[in-house]
């Protein structure tokens, strides 16, 4: 029997797959009651909702376009979000003014005259720091062990780098796409969320006191009226609600304001290896093999692609890294087919490769799909003729709930 339980350590892949398993079973056999949150409040730590601001409705991994961000006026410091969200927040703030001045609202540190305490956080800064630490650790290990003496050029460095990274269990994220999906990135990185408190979300007493405020119901209704929805687990966080009737152009909001992260993935991967190699050269400009001493020279991206490691090499490595990050969802033979196809397509946009690693990897023929179908068949005495249709329907319903 497959364990369908989830906990705080569950990966996004586990959340999706186990949720889908449950829904497939429930679709035919189970009925489950569920606690319903009041209008205007949503559990963004629950299942598919953790992908809010991280994926588009078509499951492409996304990041906000910085050129679309604006500072919200009338704040003591600059807080950034999209123009439409900023205008909605100003309307939200203005809704408190007369009730506050007339005494309808109780004195409250946060829910009498709300101000922004947190808004957009650039995910790139932390990602770059993380990758820098990985390179420092890798190069440090090479120098300490003497394995750097096996590296004469960028080809040697890249081979050892990928062999090491693909073998390390403690390094689970390399690509920007996987980083965006990780728990290290929150809704604040999407620029669609604003926080009106500096309280600690890990402190349940803070949450309870905030919710127990005499002004909370006014806050909840005002959020609804201005196109926001309250995060149940961080009740001072307002997430922009694309399903709200007061929100305009829902269908275009994500397309207009976000870009697909995959477009930068290959460049980041190439740059990471080139930077790592050049850092090694700066630290030690030669390799010693017995009595022979070999000089190492720095290089650059264009030279690497033209003369040393062509694009098909990077497509192969990218596929291998994405498969590791996803928990090795493909067997060696399955991954080899994907790599060969990506090379044949010259998939430098990574559109084909990314389609193979979209959550929850449930296209017909994948290992996960086969396992799920086998599990479903064992637990249900029904026809599997429409299995793919069931999968598609449940995924679409789940994604629609995010926004």
Secondary structure, 3 states (H helix, E strand, C coil): CCCCCCCCCCCHHHHHHHHHHHHHHHHHCCCCCCCCCCCCEECCCCHHHHHCCCECCCCCEEEECHHHEEECCCCCCCCEEEHHHHHHHHHHHHHHHHHHHHCCCCCCCCCCCCCCCECCCCHHHHHHHHHHHHHHHHHHHHHHHCHHHHCCCHHHHHHHHHHHHHHCCCCCCCCHHHHHHCCCCCHHHHCCEEECCCCCCCCHHHHHHHHCCCCHHHHHHHHHHCCEEEECCEEEEEEECCCCCCCCCHHHHHHHHEEECHHHHHHHHHHHHHHHHHHHHHHCCEEEECCEEEECCCCCHHHHHHHHCCHHHHHHHHHHHHHHHCCCCCCHHHHHHHHHHHHHHCCCCCHHHHHHCCCCCCCCCCHHHHHHHHHHHHHCCCCCCCHHHHHHHHHHHHHHHHC
